[in-house]
Amino acid sequence: MAKKDDRSNNVERLEAMVENTEENIEEASSTLNNRHLSEQEKNNIRHKNERREQSIEAFKNEIADEKGDREHGRI
């Protein structure tokens, strides 16, 4: 039998994911100051941070959806 979809903590889980991703961006950005990194490594970090920013936007959109579902009693 399939497990029931429990969305009761989705907002909190997504908010934690946003926070963790923002921390990863910060850490990666400070790594860019390492003078021993090659330009390729720095570019890889920059591109990864761009993808992280996109993920944060997606998380925030999902948070808004989940909050809306809560407000309308769908969760």
Z-matrix of the N, CA and C atoms (Angstrom, degrees):
N
C 1 1.443
C 2 1.531 1 108.92
N 3 1.302 2 115.97 1 138.11
C 4 1.467 3 121.48 2 -179.06
C 5 1.520 4 110.73 3 -69.90
N 6 1.317 5 114.41 4 144.45
C 7 1.458 6 121.03 5 178.87
C 8 1.530 7 108.95 6 -77.12
N 9 1.334 8 116.94 7 137.02
C 10 1.460 9 121.71 8 179.65
C 11 1.525 10 109.84 9 -64.36
N 12 1.307 11 115.82 10 139.36
C 13 1.463 12 122.24 11 179.43
C 14 1.524 13 108.75 12 -75.05
N 15 1.328 14 116.93 13 110.76
C 16 1.462 15 121.73 14 179.74
C 17 1.520 16 109.07 15 -100.60
N 18 1.325 17 115.67 16 104.31
C 19 1.457 18 120.96 17 -178.11
C 20 1.517 19 112.11 18 -101.84
N 21 1.316 20 117.74 19 11.04
C 22 1.459 21 121.17 20 -172.65
C 23 1.527 22 113.32 21 -63.00
N 24 1.320 23 117.96 22 -26.21
C 25 1.468 24 119.95 23 -178.84
C 26 1.535 25 113.04 24 -113.00
N 27 1.304 26 117.10 25 16.44
C 28 1.468 27 119.90 26 -176.98
C 29 1.519 28 113.15 27 -61.02
N 30 1.328 29 117.35 28 -41.26
C 31 1.471 30 119.90 29 -177.92
C 32 1.522 31 109.24 30 -61.24
N 33 1.324 32 116.65 31 -48.24
C 34 1.458 33 120.56 32 -178.99
C 35 1.529 34 111.54 33 -64.25
N 36 1.300 35 116.35 34 -40.41
C 37 1.469 36 120.96 35 178.92
C 38 1.529 37 110.80 36 -63.89
N 39 1.321 38 116.20 37 -43.61
C 40 1.468 39 120.69 38 179.32
C 41 1.527 40 111.31 39 -67.22
N 42 1.332 41 117.22 40 -38.87
C 43 1.460 42 120.02 41 177.88
C 44 1.531 43 110.57 42 -63.40
N 45 1.332 44 116.76 43 -38.02
C 46 1.468 45 120.09 44 176.52
C 47 1.529 46 110.39 45 -65.62
N 48 1.327 47 116.98 46 -37.07
C 49 1.464 48 120.49 47 178.29
C 50 1.524 49 110.89 48 -65.14
N 51 1.341 50 116.78 49 -39.58
C 52 1.466 51 120.76 50 177.15
C 53 1.524 52 109.20 51 -61.54
N 54 1.325 53 115.98 52 -47.43
C 55 1.464 54 120.46 53 -178.70
C 56 1.533 55 111.21 54 -60.88
N 57 1.312 56 117.01 55 -45.53
C 58 1.470 57 120.64 56 179.39
C 59 1.525 58 111.57 57 -63.15
N 60 1.314 59 116.77 58 -40.89
C 61 1.460 60 120.77 59 -179.85
C 62 1.524 61 110.54 60 -66.72
N 63 1.337 62 116.99 61 -39.88
C 64 1.460 63 120.13 62 176.79
C 65 1.534 64 110.67 63 -62.90
N 66 1.323 65 117.05 64 -39.51
C 67 1.470 66 120.46 65 176.95
C 68 1.527 67 110.62 66 -63.71
N 69 1.324 68 116.97 67 -40.34
C 70 1.472 69 120.75 68 177.99
C 71 1.520 70 111.23 69 -63.27
N 72 1.329 71 116.42 70 -38.78
C 73 1.469 72 120.23 71 177.85
C 74 1.522 73 109.77 72 -63.22
N 75 1.325 74 116.00 73 -44.61
C 76 1.462 75 120.69 74 179.80
C 77 1.529 76 111.64 75 -60.55
N 78 1.324 77 115.75 76 -47.17
C 79 1.464 78 120.01 77 -179.83
C 80 1.521 79 111.18 78 -62.50
N 81 1.325 80 115.95 79 -43.37
C 82 1.464 81 119.89 80 -179.78
C 83 1.522 82 110.69 81 -65.21
N 84 1.328 83 116.47 82 -38.99
C 85 1.463 84 120.23 83 179.31
C 86 1.518 85 111.68 84 -63.49
N 87 1.332 86 116.63 85 -39.77
C 88 1.466 87 118.09 86 178.55
C 89 1.527 88 110.90 87 -71.60
N 90 1.318 89 117.18 88 -25.51
C 91 1.464 90 120.44 89 175.94
C 92 1.528 91 110.87 90 -66.14
N 93 1.325 92 116.61 91 -27.53
C 94 1.469 93 120.59 92 179.52
C 95 1.524 94 111.79 93 -60.54
N 96 1.327 95 117.37 94 -21.71
C 97 1.463 96 121.07 95 179.25
C 98 1.527 97 112.94 96 -77.12
N 99 1.320 98 116.51 97 -7.12
C 100 1.464 99 120.76 98 179.62
C 101 1.531 100 108.51 99 -70.32
N 102 1.301 101 116.36 100 114.70
C 103 1.475 102 120.54 101 -175.95
C 104 1.528 103 112.92 102 -71.14
N 105 1.334 104 117.14 103 -9.72
C 106 1.463 105 120.33 104 -179.46
C 107 1.536 106 112.57 105 -87.72
N 108 1.321 107 116.45 106 -4.48
C 109 1.465 108 119.52 107 178.89
C 110 1.523 109 110.42 108 -79.75
N 111 1.308 110 115.20 109 141.55
C 112 1.465 111 119.37 110 175.13
C 113 1.530 112 108.96 111 -76.89
N 114 1.305 113 116.27 112 164.67
C 115 1.473 114 120.03 113 177.17
C 116 1.523 115 110.38 114 -61.47
N 117 1.330 116 117.00 115 -36.16
C 118 1.467 117 120.71 116 178.91
C 119 1.527 118 110.21 117 -62.90
N 120 1.333 119 116.81 118 -43.64
C 121 1.469 120 120.42 119 178.72
C 122 1.526 121 110.67 120 -64.13
N 123 1.313 122 116.73 121 -40.23
C 124 1.465 123 120.28 122 178.10
C 125 1.524 124 111.00 123 -64.61
N 126 1.325 125 116.28 124 -41.60
C 127 1.465 126 120.08 125 177.60
C 128 1.526 127 111.25 126 -63.44
N 129 1.319 128 116.66 127 -39.76
C 130 1.463 129 120.34 128 177.87
C 131 1.525 130 111.08 129 -61.32
N 132 1.317 131 116.13 130 -41.73
C 133 1.469 132 120.82 131 178.33
C 134 1.526 133 110.25 132 -64.33
N 135 1.327 134 116.86 133 -44.07
C 136 1.465 135 120.67 134 179.46
C 137 1.533 136 111.33 135 -60.72
N 138 1.330 137 116.00 136 -44.31
C 139 1.466 138 120.40 137 179.79
C 140 1.531 139 110.97 138 -65.26
N 141 1.307 140 116.32 139 -40.04
C 142 1.463 141 119.66 140 178.61
C 143 1.528 142 110.17 141 -64.28
N 144 1.327 143 116.94 142 -40.09
C 145 1.460 144 119.84 143 177.42
C 146 1.529 145 111.54 144 -64.88
N 147 1.316 146 117.19 145 -35.07
C 148 1.469 147 120.07 146 175.70
C 149 1.526 148 110.30 147 -61.86
N 150 1.334 149 116.50 148 -43.74
C 151 1.461 150 120.62 149 177.66
C 152 1.526 151 110.86 150 -64.85
N 153 1.316 152 116.34 151 -36.96
C 154 1.471 153 119.96 152 177.24
C 155 1.525 154 110.54 153 -63.44
N 156 1.340 155 116.83 154 -41.29
C 157 1.469 156 120.58 155 178.17
C 158 1.528 157 110.54 156 -61.27
N 159 1.326 158 116.27 157 -40.31
C 160 1.465 159 120.25 158 177.60
C 161 1.528 160 110.63 159 -64.27
N 162 1.314 161 116.29 160 -39.23
C 163 1.464 162 120.40 161 177.96
C 164 1.521 163 110.82 162 -63.51
N 165 1.323 164 116.47 163 -41.32
C 166 1.463 165 120.25 164 179.10
C 167 1.527 166 109.96 165 -60.23
N 168 1.318 167 117.24 166 -43.28
C 169 1.463 168 120.36 167 178.58
C 170 1.528 169 110.61 168 -61.15
N 171 1.323 170 116.62 169 -42.78
C 172 1.466 171 120.54 170 178.56
C 173 1.527 172 110.64 171 -63.92
N 174 1.336 173 117.04 172 -42.02
C 175 1.469 174 120.91 173 177.53
C 176 1.526 175 109.93 174 -60.24
N 177 1.326 176 116.92 175 -45.02
C 178 1.464 177 120.88 176 -178.32
C 179 1.525 178 111.24 177 -63.73
N 180 1.326 179 117.33 178 -38.65
C 181 1.463 180 120.49 179 176.36
C 182 1.526 181 110.71 180 -64.18
N 183 1.310 182 115.93 181 -41.12
C 184 1.460 183 120.17 182 179.53
C 185 1.533 184 110.70 183 -67.76
N 186 1.327 185 116.66 184 -37.30
C 187 1.464 186 120.60 185 176.32
C 188 1.529 187 109.62 186 -59.99
N 189 1.321 188 116.72 187 -45.81
C 190 1.470 189 120.69 188 179.27
C 191 1.523 190 110.57 189 -60.16
N 192 1.337 191 117.17 190 -42.83
C 193 1.463 192 121.00 191 178.04
C 194 1.527 193 111.36 192 -61.78
N 195 1.316 194 115.93 193 -45.50
C 196 1.461 195 120.77 194 -178.85
C 197 1.527 196 111.09 195 -64.48
N 198 1.326 197 116.62 196 -41.21
C 199 1.470 198 120.00 197 177.80
C 200 1.523 199 110.56 198 -63.09
N 201 1.329 200 115.85 199 -39.75
C 202 1.463 201 120.24 200 177.32
C 203 1.515 202 111.16 201 -62.55
N 204 1.328 203 116.27 202 -42.00
C 205 1.464 204 120.25 203 178.02
C 206 1.521 205 110.92 204 -63.09
N 207 1.326 206 117.18 205 -38.91
C 208 1.472 207 120.87 206 177.57
C 209 1.527 208 110.58 207 -62.45
N 210 1.330 209 114.77 208 -46.31
C 211 1.468 210 120.06 209 -177.12
C 212 1.517 211 111.74 210 -63.35
N 213 1.314 212 116.06 211 -30.40
C 214 1.462 213 119.72 212 -178.00
C 215 1.540 214 112.23 213 -98.48
N 216 1.323 215 115.92 214 11.44
C 217 1.459 216 120.87 215 174.42
C 218 1.511 217 115.63 216 71.96
N 219 1.318 218 117.41 217 20.68
C 220 1.476 219 119.32 218 179.28
C 221 1.520 220 111.93 219 -87.16
N 222 1.333 221 116.31 220 -5.47
C 223 1.477 222 120.29 221 177.52
C 224 1.507 223 106.95 222 -120.71
